[in-house]
Amino acid sequence: MHRYVQNRVLACLKMLLVFTDAVCLNVVFLATFSVVTSYGLVDSQKMVSTNFYSLLTMFNLVSVISALYLRLYADSTIERLENVFRMTLRTAFTLLAVFALCLLIGHRFSGVWYFFAVLAITLALYAAISRFILTYVYTVLPRRFGWSKQVALIGHNDYLQTVAGAFGQDHAFYHVNTIHYKDEVQAISKEEKVAQFRRYFEKVSKLGIYDVFLVSSPDISDCSRELIMAADQECVQLNFVSASAAIPYRAAKDGAVAMELPVLRSHEESLSTMENRIKKRIVDLFISSVVIVFILSWLVPIIGLIIKIQSPGPIFFKQPRSGRNNQTFACYKFRSMVVNKESDAAQATKGDKRITPIGKFLRKTNLDEFPQFINVFLGQMSVVGPRPHMLSHTEHYSKLIQHYMVRHFVKPGITGWAQVNGYRGETKDPELMAKRVEYDLEYMSNWSAMLDFKIVCMTALNMVRGEKNAY
């Protein structure tokens, strides 16, 4: 399931397991050295003379190669506890066998096999204890803390059961919700079919489910494009599973039977993988923390004082904006206007009398956006991403612009690819908003860490030069 729907807990668990094993294997090696030398099983001077550090390096190198070759930390392994047990056992045996061969060939010293025997026992103890703890993590904690990823499976009764059985219902980190329909959809019009599925997508979206698998049976084969657009409107990632295709079984390398579902994804972005999203989140946390501590700590009192002197009201302007999965959040900005009743609906225009003198400077230099690093720190935004729009604009433009809601599949950003290409500020013409969406979708399709870095540099340059569309 993890290859189709990413679970952040599993991704974090994978990284934690890699880190824990890397640290503890070195502890195991050093503890073994301490034991054998303390009890006189090995002369420490003789062992050091054979280059202790090269022996430690070799142990780490063999560990890494064994884990990579046997795919100990692959998604398919981490997804199920029994796979982790199986691969841990095979990796441990491989590690010991290869390391013993290395000792035999290049590191002979008195008591070497005592050292190897204690190392094997210590390694076995670590493997047993760590995987016992992992059993508790896999079997108890997902239910206690609600770590299961909710997934929806929709299909006609005649085709759903086989696919539902392939997904399985006993996974600790995933819960599959099935929606059966019995209507004779072949007898109704295409528009009625789409309307029916739109209601299904609205239902799952309200439940917080954004990954939907649709059994692509013959009765809906003529409206796939319309169904994708209907799912996009609810920020639902739609995956088609063919009902007519036979589900193939294959013998995996580990001897277990693995199942490959013929799945076709409606959207495939770089940020759909949990590893990339975690990397981006780590960078966001680092940058936002630095900005909050070293810039906002002194910038807020200075700008806040000027704002207060020029017009009564709060320092920060908090406005409801559309975030990831169209979830509403309070977006922070330095207040650049006098307090007014139209701020949540009307965009700033050229020569807008509501803008204060300090507000004009803040908007021109993008300094009014700096409090949004607080939103980044809280996980509501990213440093780079599609700009969050007012709720009224989201509702309005989602009906006018095709694929507009797709931009909500990722977190909004303080700056974005559309903004550094000149598409920012007032959008009276729907075509201007359509170009923004085009650039946002291009960013999502081609995301990389270097692209984010490029956008940040271009934003900094624009702040120095001043934005012609910022008013």
C-alpha positions as CSV (number, residue, x, y, z in Angstrom):
1,M,0.0,0.0,0.0
2,H,2.9,2.4,0.8
3,R,3.9,2.5,-2.9
4,Y,0.5,4.0,-3.7
5,V,-0.3,6.0,-0.6
6,Q,2.4,7.5,1.5
7,N,2.1,7.4,5.3
8,R,4.2,10.0,7.1
9,V,4.5,7.8,10.2
10,L,6.0,4.9,8.2
11,A,8.4,7.3,6.5
12,C,9.5,8.7,9.8
13,L,9.7,5.2,11.3
14,K,12.0,4.2,8.4
15,M,14.4,7.1,9.0
16,L,14.3,6.4,12.7
17,L,15.1,2.7,12.2
18,V,18.0,3.6,9.9
19,F,19.5,6.0,12.4
20,T,18.9,3.7,15.4
21,D,20.5,0.7,13.7
22,A,23.5,2.8,12.5
23,V,24.2,4.2,16.0
24,C,23.5,0.9,17.9
25,L,25.7,-1.3,15.6
26,N,28.6,0.9,16.4
27,V,27.7,0.7,20.1
28,V,27.6,-3.1,19.7
29,F,31.0,-3.2,18.2
30,L,32.6,-0.9,20.9
31,A,30.8,-2.8,23.7
32,T,32.2,-6.1,22.3
33,F,35.7,-4.6,22.2
34,S,35.3,-3.5,25.8
35,V,34.1,-6.9,27.0
36,V,36.7,-9.0,25.3
37,T,39.6,-6.8,26.5
38,S,38.2,-6.4,30.0
39,Y,38.0,-10.2,30.6
40,G,41.4,-10.8,28.9
41,L,39.9,-12.8,26.0
42,V,41.8,-10.5,23.6
43,D,44.9,-8.5,24.2
44,S,43.9,-4.9,23.5
45,Q,47.5,-4.0,22.4
46,K,47.5,-6.8,19.8
47,M,44.1,-5.9,18.6
48,V,45.0,-2.2,18.2
49,S,48.1,-3.3,16.3
50,T,45.9,-4.9,13.6
51,N,44.3,-1.4,13.1
52,F,41.2,-1.3,15.3
53,Y,39.7,1.6,13.3
54,S,40.0,-0.2,9.9
55,L,38.2,-3.1,11.6
56,L,35.4,-0.8,12.8
57,T,35.2,0.8,9.3
58,M,35.0,-2.6,7.7
59,F,32.2,-3.6,10.1
60,N,30.2,-0.5,9.2
61,L,30.8,-0.9,5.4
62,V,29.7,-4.6,5.5
63,S,26.6,-3.6,7.5
64,V,25.6,-0.9,5.0
65,I,26.1,-3.2,2.0
66,S,24.2,-6.0,3.5
67,A,21.2,-3.8,4.4
68,L,21.1,-2.3,0.9
69,Y,21.5,-5.6,-0.9
70,L,18.8,-7.3,1.1
71,R,16.6,-4.1,1.1
72,L,16.2,-4.0,4.8
73,Y,15.0,-0.4,4.8
74,A,12.9,-0.6,1.5
75,D,9.3,0.7,1.7
76,S,8.0,-2.8,1.0
77,T,10.0,-4.1,4.0
78,I,9.1,-1.4,6.4
79,E,5.4,-1.6,5.6
80,R,4.9,-4.9,7.4
81,L,6.4,-6.1,10.6
82,E,6.9,-9.6,9.5
83,N,9.0,-8.4,6.5
84,V,11.2,-6.4,8.9
85,F,11.8,-9.5,11.0
86,R,12.6,-11.6,8.0
87,M,15.0,-9.1,6.5
88,T,16.6,-8.3,9.8
89,L,17.5,-12.0,10.3
90,R,18.9,-12.3,6.8
91,T,20.9,-9.1,7.1
92,A,22.4,-10.1,10.4
93,F,23.5,-13.5,9.1
94,T,25.0,-11.9,6.0
95,L,26.8,-9.3,8.1
96,L,28.3,-11.9,10.4
97,A,29.3,-14.3,7.5
98,V,31.0,-11.6,5.5
99,F,32.6,-10.0,8.5
100,A,34.0,-13.4,9.6
101,L,35.5,-13.8,6.2
102,C,37.1,-10.4,6.4
103,L,38.6,-11.4,9.8
104,L,39.9,-14.6,8.4
105,I,41.6,-12.9,5.5
106,G,43.0,-9.7,6.8
107,H,42.7,-9.3,10.6
108,R,44.2,-12.3,12.4
109,F,45.1,-11.7,16.0
110,S,45.1,-13.8,19.2
111,G,41.6,-14.3,20.4
112,V,40.0,-13.1,17.2
113,W,37.3,-15.8,17.3
114,Y,36.5,-14.9,21.0
115,F,35.9,-11.4,19.7
116,F,33.7,-12.6,16.8
117,A,31.7,-14.9,19.1
118,V,30.9,-12.0,21.6
119,L,30.1,-9.7,18.7
120,A,27.6,-12.2,17.3
121,I,26.0,-12.7,20.7
122,T,25.8,-8.9,21.3
123,L,24.4,-8.3,17.8
124,A,21.8,-11.0,18.3
125,L,20.7,-9.4,21.6
126,Y,20.4,-6.0,20.0
127,A,18.4,-7.4,17.1
128,A,16.0,-9.3,19.4
129,I,15.5,-6.3,21.8
130,S,15.1,-3.7,19.0
131,R,12.6,-5.8,17.0
132,F,10.7,-6.6,20.2
133,I,10.3,-2.9,20.8
134,L,9.3,-2.5,17.1
135,T,6.5,-5.1,17.6
136,Y,5.0,-2.7,20.2
137,V,5.4,0.2,17.8
138,Y,3.6,-1.6,15.0
139,T,0.9,-3.4,16.9
140,V,-0.1,-1.0,19.7
141,L,0.8,2.6,18.9
142,P,-1.0,3.0,15.5
143,R,-4.4,2.2,17.3
144,R,-3.6,4.3,20.3
145,F,-2.4,7.4,18.5
146,G,-4.5,7.0,15.3
147,W,-1.5,6.6,12.9
148,S,-3.6,4.7,10.3
149,K,-3.8,6.4,7.0
150,Q,-7.4,6.6,5.8
151,V,-8.0,5.5,2.2
152,A,-11.3,5.2,0.3
153,L,-12.1,2.5,-2.3
154,I,-15.1,3.1,-4.5
155,G,-16.6,0.7,-6.9
156,H,-19.6,-1.2,-8.3
157,N,-20.6,-4.2,-6.3
158,D,-19.9,-6.5,-9.2
159,Y,-16.2,-5.4,-9.3
160,L,-15.3,-4.1,-5.9
161,Q,-14.9,-7.3,-3.9
162,T,-11.9,-8.6,-5.7
163,V,-10.0,-5.4,-5.5
164,A,-11.0,-4.8,-1.8
165,G,-9.5,-8.2,-1.0
166,A,-6.2,-7.3,-2.7
167,F,-5.9,-4.2,-0.5
168,G,-6.3,-6.1,2.7
169,Q,-8.0,-4.9,5.9
170,D,-5.5,-5.9,8.6
171,H,-2.7,-3.4,8.0
172,A,-1.7,-1.4,11.1
173,F,-0.8,1.8,9.3
174,Y,-3.7,1.9,6.7
175,H,-7.5,1.7,7.0
176,V,-9.5,1.1,3.8
177,N,-13.0,2.5,3.7
178,T,-15.1,1.0,0.9
179,I,-18.0,2.7,-0.8
180,H,-20.3,0.3,-2.8
181,Y,-22.8,1.5,-5.3
182,K,-25.5,-0.7,-6.8
183,D,-27.1,1.8,-9.2
184,E,-27.5,0.8,-12.8
185,V,-25.2,3.6,-13.9
186,Q,-25.3,2.4,-17.5
187,A,-28.9,3.5,-17.6
188,I,-28.2,7.1,-16.5
189,S,-26.6,9.9,-18.3
190,K,-22.9,10.9,-18.2
191,E,-23.7,14.0,-16.2
192,E,-25.6,12.0,-13.6
193,K,-22.8,9.6,-13.3
194,V,-20.3,12.4,-12.6
195,A,-22.7,14.1,-10.2
196,Q,-23.0,10.8,-8.3
197,F,-19.3,10.4,-7.9
198,R,-18.9,14.1,-7.0
199,R,-21.1,13.3,-4.0
200,Y,-18.8,10.4,-3.1
201,F,-15.7,12.7,-3.3
202,E,-17.4,15.3,-1.1
203,K,-18.2,12.6,1.4
204,V,-14.7,11.3,1.8
205,S,-13.2,14.8,1.7
206,K,-15.4,15.9,4.6
207,L,-14.0,12.8,6.5
208,G,-10.5,14.0,5.9
209,I,-9.7,11.3,3.3
210,Y,-7.8,12.6,0.3
211,D,-6.6,9.3,-1.3
212,V,-9.3,7.5,-3.3
213,F,-9.0,4.4,-5.4
214,L,-11.7,4.0,-8.0
215,V,-12.5,0.6,-9.5
216,S,-12.5,1.6,-13.2
217,S,-15.3,-0.7,-14.4
218,P,-16.9,-0.5,-17.8
219,D,-19.9,1.4,-16.5
220,I,-17.7,4.5,-15.9
221,S,-15.0,4.1,-18.6
222,D,-16.5,7.0,-20.6
223,C,-16.2,9.7,-18.0
224,S,-12.7,9.3,-16.5
225,R,-11.6,12.8,-17.4
226,E,-14.7,14.3,-15.8
227,L,-14.2,12.2,-12.6
228,I,-10.6,13.5,-12.3
229,M,-11.8,17.1,-12.5
230,A,-14.6,16.3,-9.9
231,A,-12.0,14.8,-7.6
232,D,-9.7,17.8,-8.0
233,Q,-12.4,20.1,-6.9
234,E,-12.4,18.3,-3.5
235,C,-8.6,18.0,-3.3
236,V,-8.9,14.3,-3.7
237,Q,-6.0,12.3,-5.2
238,L,-7.8,9.9,-7.6
239,N,-6.3,6.5,-8.5
240,F,-7.8,4.2,-11.0
241,V,-7.7,0.4,-10.5
242,S,-8.7,-1.6,-13.5
243,A,-11.6,-4.0,-12.8
244,S,-11.0,-6.0,-16.0
245,A,-7.2,-6.4,-15.5
246,A,-6.2,-9.6,-13.8
247,I,-4.3,-8.9,-10.6
248,P,-0.9,-10.7,-11.1
249,Y,0.9,-12.5,-8.4
250,R,4.6,-12.8,-8.4
251,A,7.1,-14.6,-6.2
252,A,9.2,-11.9,-4.4
253,K,12.9,-12.3,-3.6
254,D,12.1,-13.1,0.0
255,G,9.8,-16.0,-1.0
256,A,6.6,-14.2,0.1
257,V,3.8,-13.7,-2.4
258,A,3.6,-10.0,-3.4
259,M,0.7,-8.4,-5.2
260,E,0.9,-5.7,-7.8
261,L,-2.3,-3.7,-8.4
262,P,-2.6,-2.1,-11.8
263,V,-3.0,1.4,-10.6
264,L,-3.1,4.6,-12.7
265,R,-2.6,7.8,-10.7
266,S,-4.5,11.0,-11.9
267,H,-1.6,13.2,-10.6
268,E,2.1,12.4,-9.9
269,E,4.2,15.1,-8.4
270,S,7.7,15.0,-6.8
271,L,6.1,16.2,-3.5
272,S,3.7,13.3,-3.5
273,T,6.5,11.1,-2.0
274,M,6.8,11.4,1.8
275,E,10.6,11.4,1.7
276,N,10.6,14.7,-0.4
277,R,7.9,16.2,1.8
278,I,9.9,15.4,5.0
279,K,13.1,16.9,3.4
280,K,11.2,20.0,2.5
281,R,9.7,20.2,6.0
282,I,13.1,19.9,7.6
283,V,14.4,22.8,5.5
284,D,11.3,24.8,6.3
285,L,11.8,24.3,10.0
286,F,15.4,25.3,9.9
287,I,14.8,28.5,7.8
288,S,11.7,29.6,9.7
289,S,13.5,29.1,13.1
290,V,16.5,31.2,11.9
291,V,14.2,34.0,10.6
292,I,12.1,34.0,13.8
293,V,15.0,34.1,16.2
294,F,17.4,36.4,14.3
295,I,15.1,38.7,12.2
296,L,11.6,38.8,13.5
297,S,12.8,39.1,17.1
298,W,14.0,42.7,16.3
299,L,12.0,43.5,13.2
300,V,8.5,43.0,14.8
301,P,9.1,45.7,17.5
302,I,10.5,48.3,15.0
303,I,7.8,47.8,12.3
304,G,5.1,47.3,14.9
305,L,5.9,50.7,16.5
306,I,5.7,52.4,13.1
307,I,2.4,50.7,12.2
308,K,0.9,51.8,15.5
309,I,2.1,55.4,15.0
310,Q,0.6,55.7,11.5
311,S,-2.8,54.0,12.1
312,P,-4.6,52.5,15.1
313,G,-5.1,48.7,15.2
314,P,-3.2,45.5,15.5
315,I,0.4,45.0,14.3
316,F,-0.4,41.7,12.5
317,F,-3.1,41.2,9.9
318,K,-4.6,37.7,10.2
319,Q,-6.6,36.5,7.2
320,P,-8.2,33.1,6.6
321,R,-6.5,31.5,3.6
322,S,-6.8,28.2,1.7
323,G,-4.1,25.8,2.7
324,R,-3.2,22.2,1.7
325,N,-6.2,20.1,0.9
326,N,-8.2,23.3,1.0
327,Q,-8.0,23.5,4.8
328,T,-8.4,27.0,6.2
329,F,-5.7,28.6,8.3
330,A,-4.9,32.0,9.6
331,C,-2.2,33.6,7.5
332,Y,-0.1,36.3,9.2
333,K,1.1,39.5,7.6
334,F,2.3,42.9,8.9
335,R,-0.8,45.1,8.7
336,S,-0.3,47.4,5.7
337,M,-3.7,49.0,5.5
338,V,-5.9,50.9,7.8
339,V,-8.5,48.7,9.6
340,N,-11.4,48.2,7.1
341,K,-14.3,45.8,6.6
342,E,-13.3,44.9,3.0
343,S,-9.9,43.4,3.8
344,D,-11.0,39.8,3.6
345,A,-12.7,40.2,0.2
346,A,-11.2,43.0,-1.8
347,Q,-7.6,42.9,-3.1
348,A,-5.3,45.8,-2.9
349,T,-5.4,48.0,-6.1
350,K,-3.0,50.5,-7.5
351,G,-3.3,53.8,-5.6
352,D,-5.5,52.0,-2.9
353,K,-6.2,54.7,-0.2
354,R,-6.5,52.0,2.5
355,I,-2.7,51.4,2.3
356,T,-0.6,53.3,4.9
357,P,2.8,54.9,4.1
358,I,4.7,52.1,5.9
359,G,2.3,49.6,4.3
360,K,3.4,50.8,0.8
361,F,7.0,50.2,1.7
362,L,6.3,46.8,3.3
363,R,4.4,45.6,0.2
364,K,7.0,47.0,-2.2
365,T,9.8,45.1,-0.5
366,N,7.8,42.0,0.5
367,L,8.5,42.7,4.2
368,D,4.8,42.4,4.9
369,E,5.1,38.7,4.3
370,F,7.8,38.0,6.9
371,P,5.4,37.0,9.7
372,Q,4.4,34.1,7.5
373,F,7.5,32.4,8.7
374,I,5.5,31.8,11.8
375,N,3.0,29.9,9.6
376,V,5.9,27.9,8.1
377,F,7.2,27.0,11.6
378,L,3.7,25.8,12.6
379,G,3.5,23.6,9.5
380,Q,0.7,25.5,7.8
381,M,2.9,26.9,5.0
382,S,6.2,26.2,3.3
383,V,8.9,28.8,2.4
384,V,8.3,28.0,-1.3
385,G,5.0,26.9,-2.8
386,P,1.8,28.2,-4.5
387,R,0.7,31.4,-2.8
388,P,-2.4,30.9,-0.5
389,H,-5.4,32.8,-1.7
390,M,-8.4,34.4,0.1
391,L,-11.3,32.0,0.6
392,S,-13.5,34.1,-1.6
393,H,-11.0,33.8,-4.4
394,T,-10.6,30.1,-4.0
395,E,-14.3,29.6,-4.3
396,H,-14.6,32.0,-7.2
397,Y,-11.7,30.8,-9.3
398,S,-12.2,27.1,-8.7
399,K,-15.3,27.4,-10.8
400,L,-13.6,29.4,-13.6
401,I,-10.1,27.8,-14.0
402,Q,-9.5,24.2,-14.8
403,H,-7.3,22.3,-12.4
404,Y,-7.3,25.3,-10.0
405,M,-7.7,23.2,-6.9
406,V,-4.8,20.9,-7.8
407,R,-2.5,23.6,-6.5
408,H,-3.9,22.8,-3.0
409,F,-2.4,19.3,-3.1
410,V,0.8,20.9,-1.6
411,K,1.4,23.4,1.2
412,P,1.2,27.1,0.2
413,G,4.3,29.1,0.2
414,I,5.6,32.6,1.2
415,T,7.0,32.9,-2.3
416,G,6.4,30.8,-5.4
417,W,7.4,30.1,-9.0
418,A,4.5,32.3,-10.3
419,Q,5.5,35.3,-8.1
420,V,9.1,35.4,-9.2
421,N,7.9,35.3,-12.8
422,G,5.9,38.4,-12.3
423,Y,2.5,37.0,-11.5
424,R,1.7,38.6,-8.2
425,G,-0.5,41.4,-6.8
426,E,-4.0,42.3,-8.1
427,T,-5.7,39.8,-10.5
428,K,-8.7,41.6,-12.1
429,D,-8.3,39.5,-15.3
430,P,-9.1,35.8,-14.8
431,E,-6.4,35.1,-17.4
432,L,-3.8,36.4,-15.0
433,M,-4.9,34.0,-12.3
434,A,-4.9,31.2,-14.9
435,K,-1.2,32.0,-15.6
436,R,-0.5,31.8,-11.8
437,V,-2.1,28.4,-11.7
438,E,-0.1,27.3,-14.7
439,Y,3.1,28.3,-13.0
440,D,2.0,26.7,-9.8
441,L,1.3,23.4,-11.5
442,E,4.6,23.6,-13.3
443,Y,6.4,24.1,-10.0
444,M,4.6,21.0,-8.5
445,S,5.5,18.9,-11.5
446,N,9.2,19.9,-11.5
447,W,9.9,20.4,-7.8
448,S,13.4,19.9,-6.6
449,A,15.5,21.4,-3.8
450,M,17.5,23.4,-6.3
451,L,14.3,24.9,-7.8
452,D,13.3,26.0,-4.3
453,F,16.8,27.5,-3.8
454,K,16.5,29.3,-7.2
455,I,13.1,30.8,-6.3
456,V,14.4,32.0,-2.9
457,C,17.3,33.7,-4.6
458,M,15.1,35.3,-7.2
459,T,12.7,36.5,-4.5
460,A,15.6,38.1,-2.6
461,L,16.7,39.8,-5.8
462,N,13.2,41.1,-6.4
463,M,13.1,42.5,-2.8
464,V,16.2,44.5,-3.5
465,R,15.0,45.8,-6.9
466,G,11.3,46.3,-5.8
467,E,8.2,44.6,-7.2
468,K,6.4,46.6,-9.9
469,N,3.2,44.7,-9.3
470,A,3.3,45.1,-5.5
471,Y,1.0,47.8,-4.3
